[in-house]
Amino acid sequence: MRPVRLRLGDRTVDVLLEGDGKAAVGGRPVAFERANDRITIGGVSHRVVTARDGTRIFVWCDGVAHAFERASSARTAASGDNGADLLAPMPGRVRKVFAAAGQAVARGAVLLALEAMKMEHAIRAPRDGVVKRVCVAEGVLVEAGAELVELEPLAP
């Protein structure tokens, strides 16, 4: 899995969720435990709520809100399509994958089903395109912001 580049104001940092309570923030390892709306880092527990809107990720932690912006990576900037990747809107389990690499999909097509908060959420194609890569498998747990599918625009 590749890191996600996030920007908060004039600061940009790469964040990689490695799974099993391990992450790397700006190359620095961070161990954490997450349960419901709480995250524990270094023995200190915090109440955290997250939400995603397009390239923005909102994090509410202990009463303070932060709005992160997903920064363009060299790969997406070079392609001219900053919306090339579909990210998990919340932590959950991939229940069903409907898309395959090389498959042409129409805007709104269901690419996969993600179970989160005891509900199933359809992850849909934001536009017409071709599935370049499916980054997850059925049954896998994903964190919010995890890359699910790489979608390329249709060739003109």
C-alpha positions in Angstrom: 0.0 0.0 0.0 1.3 3.5 -0.8 1.3 6.4 1.6 -1.3 9.1 1.3 0.1 12.6 1.1 -1.9 15.0 3.3 -1.7 18.8 3.6 -2.8 20.9 6.6 -2.1 24.5 5.9 1.4 24.8 4.5 2.6 21.5 5.9 2.5 18.3 3.8 3.1 14.8 5.2 3.0 11.3 3.9 0.8 8.9 6.0 0.9 5.2 5.6 -1.5 2.9 7.5 0.3 -0.4 7.6 -2.4 -2.3 9.5 -2.3 -4.2 12.8 -2.1 -0.9 14.7 1.0 0.4 12.9 1.4 3.5 10.8 4.1 5.8 9.5 3.6 9.6 9.6 6.3 11.5 7.8 8.4 8.3 7.8 8.2 8.1 11.6 6.6 4.8 12.9 3.5 5.3 15.1 1.8 2.5 17.0 -1.9 2.9 17.8 -5.0 1.1 19.0 -8.4 2.0 17.6 -11.7 1.0 19.1 -15.0 2.6 18.0 -14.5 6.4 18.3 -11.3 6.2 20.4 -7.7 5.9 19.3 -4.8 5.3 21.8 -1.3 6.5 20.9 1.5 6.2 23.4 -0.8 5.2 26.1 -3.0 8.3 25.7 -6.6 7.8 24.6 -8.3 10.3 22.3 -11.9 10.6 21.0 -11.7 10.8 17.2 -14.3 11.1 14.5 -13.4 11.3 10.8 -15.3 12.1 7.6 -14.2 12.5 4.0 -15.5 14.8 1.3 -13.7 14.4 -2.1 -10.1 15.1 -1.4 -10.7 16.6 2.0 -10.5 14.6 5.2 -12.0 16.0 8.3 -10.7 14.8 11.7 -12.3 15.8 15.0 -10.0 14.9 17.9 -10.8 15.7 21.5 -13.0 18.7 20.5 -10.6 20.2 17.9 -11.4 19.9 14.2 -8.8 19.7 11.4 -9.4 19.8 7.7 -6.7 17.9 5.8 -6.5 18.1 2.0 -5.2 15.1 0.0 -2.2 16.5 -1.8 -1.4 15.5 -5.4 1.3 12.8 -5.7 3.7 12.8 -8.6 1.8 9.9 -10.1 -1.6 11.6 -10.1 -0.3 15.0 -11.0 1.5 13.4 -14.1 -1.7 11.8 -15.2 -3.6 15.1 -15.1 -6.3 13.4 -13.0 -6.1 14.1 -9.3 -9.3 12.0 -8.7 -7.7 8.8 -10.1 -7.9 6.8 -6.8 -10.9 5.8 -4.8 -10.3 5.8 -1.1 -12.2 4.2 1.8 -14.5 6.8 3.3 -14.3 5.1 6.7 -12.8 2.1 8.3 -14.5 -1.1 7.4 -14.3 -4.6 5.8 -14.4 -5.2 2.1 -17.4 -7.5 1.6 -17.5 -7.9 -2.2 -15.4 -6.8 -5.1 -17.3 -6.3 -8.3 -14.6 -4.7 -10.5 -11.5 -6.2 -12.1 -8.3 -4.7 -13.6 -8.9 -3.8 -17.2 -12.7 -3.5 -16.9 -14.4 -0.5 -18.3 -16.9 1.1 -15.9 -19.5 3.8 -16.2 -20.0 6.6 -13.7 -22.0 5.3 -10.8 -21.1 1.6 -11.3 -20.6 -0.3 -8.0 -16.9 -1.2 -7.8 -17.1 -2.8 -4.3 -19.1 -3.2 -1.2 -17.6 -2.0 2.1 -19.2 -2.9 5.4 -18.8 -0.2 8.1 -20.7 0.5 11.2 -23.0 -2.5 10.6 -24.1 -1.2 7.2 -23.0 -2.0 3.7 -21.8 0.9 1.6 -21.5 0.8 -2.2 -18.3 2.3 -3.5 -19.1 3.7 -6.9 -17.1 4.9 -9.9 -17.0 8.7 -9.7 -16.8 8.9 -13.6 -16.5 6.7 -16.6 -13.1 5.0 -16.8 -11.1 1.8 -16.8 -10.1 0.0 -13.6 -6.3 0.1 -13.6 -6.0 -1.8 -10.3 -8.1 -3.2 -7.5 -6.0 -2.5 -4.3 -8.0 -4.7 -1.9 -9.4 -8.2 -1.6 -12.7 -9.4 -0.2 -12.6 -9.8 3.6 -9.8 -7.3 4.1 -10.1 -4.7 6.9 -9.3 -1.2 5.6 -8.7 2.1 7.4 -10.3 5.4 6.4 -8.3 6.8 3.5 -7.0 3.4 2.3 -6.8 3.2 -1.5 -9.4 0.8 -2.8 -9.4 1.1 -6.6 -7.2 2.9 -9.2 -9.4 4.2 -12.0 -8.0 5.6 -15.2 -10.0 8.0 -17.5 -11.3 6.5 -20.7 -9.0 7.1 -23.7 -10.3 9.8 -26.0 
